[in-house]
Amino acid sequence: MIKIMKYGEVAPEEIFARVEPAVNVTDIVSEIIANVRKNGDKALFEYCEKFDKAKLTALQVTKEEIDEAVAAVDPDFLRILRTAADNIRKFHSRQVRNSFIINDEDGILMGQKIIPVDRAGLYVPGGTAAYPSTVLMDSIPAKIAGVRELVMVTPPNAQGKVNPVILAAASVAGVDRIFKVGGAQAIAALAYGTESIPRVDKIVGPGNAFVAEAKRQVFGQVSIDMIAGPSEILIIADGKSNPRHLAADLLSQAEHDKLASAVLVTDSEALALAVQAELEIQIPMLERSDIARASIDNNGKIIVAEDLKTVIEISNEIAPEHLELCVDNPFDYLDSIRHAGSIFMGRNCPEALGDYYAGPNHTLPTSGMARFSSPLSVDDFIKKTQYTYYTRDALSRVAKDVAKFATAEGLTAHAKSAVIRTEEEQ
């Protein structure tokens, strides 16, 4: 049963405690990465047979396999995929940055170029569930940014096949190449390249502890989006909220993973008790009830505070991945929310809308990283290059100032490089 805590009566470390995965996979992941770097495709085939029970002869998904998968998917689900993709494109298209030039003074020109990364890698998990939503959310911003080639990796099943809905989503999103490999070995392949899989410049996408650790270890060789922890939802709710709705929303995250965190913060003790009771009714009805039960019992909590101002302060301290603001007039409180990955406004906006359909991205900072991180966006697939141009006259006007600045730092060669051209004129 979910715990109910009264703020001010429970120690802060219990109120703000986070889920910490107990498994240390650092050494295992290091060995996998080293093996893939040394042995390339051979290592990938061996890991695929070991972990996925699939004996492959080729890693890349063929066009025929993609066409077959698209044909096998329910046409109505294809329609939904395309509508969701349109919504995601519409939202992310507004994020596109423009290059700029500054030419305010005679002889001086400065600017910034926006350049997409050449090649991005997208990791799509397999395992207990298929996530076509991840394909859309992580690939569409890359395409909008102008990435030249988008490479997707995802584990196959024991028959060596990729889930058809994953391939259908990849087709809708315009993924360029798809490979049947998962786990830390897939991250290593994207980071360093193998005979079949090209080396990428940026890796995005969620995964288990092995994938997260692999992304951590290859960072620097490539860029990554973030190190994602267990999924989280925090709901801010007042006493007018419907406990059935809140329980369902909490469980929408709890069913992800036994380590997922579902938190309700409210100013109503009556609502807290009603949601606690409602969770006990709804959990047994879920297909993934074992996972949801473990998440709710071990990591779930309901925090009762004296007023909504305190409730919001608690939320800001937790800095959740998903935040539902289930109150009247939610826009009155929006400016008070400083730390959250994605905010769902009002009583009719379940977090599932954002997971699949609405348009804003669902790849979000977890583990309190919303204090300093942002959702995945077009910005994740670009880099910026700046440039400066001065004429001889423009340099002459400022050379002595630059040289004096350099001399103050003890860097006389810097100073000389600033004035040598004007000295030659004299």
N, C-alpha and C positions, 0 to 999 in steps of 0.2 A: 504494500500500500504506500502511496506517495506520502512523504513527510510534510507536515504543516509546521512552519516556524513563525514565531512572532518577532518581528524586527525590534531590537532593543532588549529582548529577553534571551536571545541566543547569541553565542559568541560570533563576532564578525567572520572569523575564519571558517565557521560552518556555513554561514549565510553565503559567502563568496567562494566557497570551495569549488574547484574545477575537477573534471575527470582527468586523471593522469593514467594513460595506458601503462600497464606494468611490464610489458614485454620489451626487452632491450634487443633490438635487431641490428645494431650497428655493425658488429663483426660479420654477421651473415651477409648483410648487404654489401659490405666491402669486398667480400670474397666473390660474390656474384658479379659485381662491376668489374673486378680484375679479370675474371674468367671471360666475360664478354669482350673486354678490350683485347685480350690475348687471342681468343679463339673465334670471335665473330659469330657467324651463322651457326657453326657447329655447336657452340655453347647454347644458342637459342633453341635449336632443335632438341638438345638434351634436356634443357629446362622445361620445354613444352611437354615432353614425354613424361618427365618426373612430376610436374605440378598439375598439368592439365589433362594428363593421361591420353594425350593425342600424339600420334606418330605422324608427323608432317613430312612432306617431300618439298614443299614450297611454302614460303612465309607470306607472300603477297596475295591478297584477295583479288581474284580475277574479275573482269567486267561481267563475265557470265554469272559468277556467283552473286554479284550485286544485282544484276537484272533478275535473277531467279528469286532473290530475297524480296525485292520490291514487288514482284508479281505475287509472292506468297502472303504479303501483308494485307490485312483487311483494308479495303478501299476507303472505308470511312475513317480509319485511323490514319491513313495517308493524308486524307483531307485535313485532319486535325493537325498533323505534323506540319503541313504546308501553311496552315493558318498561324500556328505558333511561330513558325519561321518568319512569316511576314511581320508579326508583331515584334519579334526580336530585332529584325532589320530596321523597322521603323524607329524603335527606341535608340538603338546603337548608332544609327546614321547621324543622330544629333550630336554624337560625341566626337565627330571627325574634327581634327585640328588642322589649321592652315599654316603654311609657312608665312614668314613676314620679313619685310625689309624696312629699316630705319634710315632715312636720308635727310636728317634735320639740319646738318651743317655742311657748308661747302667742302667738297673733297673727302667727305667721310661717309662711308656706307657700311652698315652692319645688318646682319640678318640671321634667320634661323630656318633651316630646312627640316621638314618632317619626312622621315624615310621609314617605310615599313621594313620589318625584318625580312630577310630573304626566304627563310623556311621556318615554319613552326611545327612543333609536335604536339599532338593531342592524345592524352591518355584517357581511355574510357574503361571503367572497371567492368569486370564480369562478376563471377561469384554468386552471391545470394539473390541478386536482382539485376535486370538489364536497365540501362539508363540512356535511352535515346534523347532525353532532355539535355543531358550533358553534352552530347554531340552538337546539338543546335546551339546551346549557350556558349560553348567554347570555340566553335568553328566560325560562326557567323561574324562575330567581331573581328576575327582575323581576316576574313574575306573583305569586310568593309575597310579595314586598315590598308588593304592592298598587298597582303603577304603573297609572295609568288607561288609558294607551294606549301600545302597543308598536309601533313603526314599523320595518320591516325594509327595508334596501336591499341589492340584490345585482345584479351585472351579468348581462345577458341574453346568449344566444348570437347568432350572425349572423342567425338566423331570428326574433329578438325574443322568444325563449322563455326561461324560467327552468328550470333543471334540475328535473325532477319530484321527485327525492328531497329537494331543498331545500324545495319547496312542501309536500311531505308532512310533513316535519319541522315546518315552520311551523304547519301545521294541527294536528298533535299537540300542539304547545307552546302554542297559543292566541295566536299573533301576530295583531295587529289589522289592520294594513295593510302591504302589500308593494309596493315600487316597483322598477322595472327600471332601476337605475342603479348604477354602480360607481365605483371609483377615488376620487381626491381630490375630484372633483365631487360625489360622493354625500355625502361628509363635509361639504362646504360647504353642500349643500342641507339636511342635517339641522341644521346649526348656525344657519343664517340663514333657512331656509324659502324656498319658491318658491310659484308659483301652485298647484302640485299637492302638494308635499311639505311637511308641517307642520314648524315649528321645534320641536326637542326640547330637553330640559334636560340629558340625559346621553347620550353616545355610547359604545358598547362594541363590542368585536369586533376580530379581527385583520385584517391586510391587508399589502400589499406596502409598499415604501419610500415610495411616493406617499401611500398611506393613512395610514401612521404619521406622515409629515411634516404632512399635512393636520390630523390630530388634534392635533398639537403646536401648529399655528398657530391653531386655533380654540379651544384651551383658554382659558378665561376668559369667552368668549362662552357656552360650554357646559362642563359637566364631562365628563371622559373617564375610562375605566378605567385605562389605562396606555399607554405608548409601547412596543410590543412589538418586540423584535429577533428575529433568527433563532432557530428552535427548538433546544432543547438537551436532551440526556440525559447524565447521569453515572451510571455503575454502580460501586458499591462491591462488590467480590467477593473472596472468599477462594479458596484453592487447591482447595477441594472443588467449586467451581462447574462447571457444564457449559459448555464453550466454545461449543458449538453454540447453546445458549440465549442466551448473552451476545452472540454475534455477531448473532443474529436481533434481539435487543432494540436493539443499537446501530443496526442498519439501519432499525429502525422509525422512528427520527428522521431518519436520513441521507436517506431517500427523500423527505422533505418538500420539501427545498430544497437547492440547491448550497451555500448559506451555512449550513445546519444544522450543529450541532456535536454529535459523539458521542464521549464520553470514558469510558474504563474506568480505574479506579484500583484497584490490587490489591497484595497483599503477596506474590504468587507470580509469579516470572519465567516459570516453566513455563506457567502459565495465560496470561500475556501472549502468549507465542509461539504457543500453541494457538489463541487467539482471533484473532490476526493471520492465521494460516493459514486458519482457518475463514471469515473475512470474504472471502478470495479465492475460496473455494468458493461462497459464497452470493450475492455481488454479481452475477455473471453470470446468475443465475437470476431476478433481479427484473425486473418489467416496467419499473420506473423505474431501471434499472441505471445509466444515464448520470448521473442526478442523484445517486444514492447514491455512485457512484464519485467524483464531484467532491467531495462532502461528506467522505467518508472520507479521501481522499488529501490534501485541502487543509486540512481543519479537524479531522479526527479525531486522537485520540491515546490511547495507553495509557501510564499512569504507574505505575511500579513503586516502591513504598515498602517500608520495612523491616518495618512491622507495621501492624495495623489501626488503632491509635491515630493513627499518622501519616496513614494513608489518610483517616480521618475529618477530620483537620485540613485536609488538602488540599481535600476536598469542601467544607468550611465556607468556605474561602477563595474557592473558585469560586462558591459559592452558586447551584447549578444550578436550572433550571426544573423538570426531572424528575429525581428521584433514586431509583434502585433499590438496595436494601440486600440484596444476595444473599449472605447469611451464615446460619449456624446461629443460632437464637435472636435474630432481628433486634430484638425488643423490648428486649433488653439494651442495645442501642446507640441506641435512639430518642432518649433524653434528650441524647445527645452531638451529635445533629444540630441545629445552631442555624439554619442558613440553607439552605432548599430550598423550592421552590414546592409540590411535592407529592412525598410519599415512598411508595414501593412496597415493601412489607415481605416479605422472604423470597424463596425460590427459585421460587415458583409465582405470582408477581404481576407479570406483564409490564406495562410502562407503557401498552400498548394497552388494558388493562382500564379505566384511568382516562380514556383518550381518549374512550371510547364508552359505557361500560356501568355501571361500579360505582356511581357516584353523586357522588363528589367532583368539583369543577369542573376542567375542563381548560384554562381561560383563566388562565394563570399568569405570574408575573413572570419576565422573561428578563434576560440581560445583567448578571447579578449583582444585580439589583434585589430578589432574595429576601432580601437583607440587611435591607431595610426595607419591603418590600411583601408583599401577601398575594394568594392566589387570588381570582378574582372570586367574589362572594358576594351574599347578600341585602343586606348592608350597603352595597353599591355603589349601590343603588337607593333608599336612604332618606336623609333629612336629619334633623337634630335641632334642635328649637327649645326653648329653656329659658324659664321664666317665674318671677317672684318676686312675692309678695304679703306686705305688712306692714300691720298695723293701725296706728292713730295711736299707741297705747301702745307697741307694739313698736318703732316708729321712734323714739319719744322715748328709749327705753332706750339706743339706739346712735348717735343723731344726732351727739353730740359726738365720739365716736370716729371716725366717718366723716369729719367735718369736719377733725379733726386730721390724718388720713391724707391728705386732699386738700390741706391746707395744706402738708404736707411735700413735696408734689409741685409746689407753687407754683400750684395751680389753685383760686383763691379762689371762683370762681363755683360750682365743684363743692361747696366747703365750705358756701357760703351756701344752696345748694339742699337740703343735708342738714338744716340747722338752722332754716330759715325757718318751717317749720310749728310747731316747738316754741316759737319766739319769739312767734308770733302767739297761742299759748295763754297765754303769760305776759303 
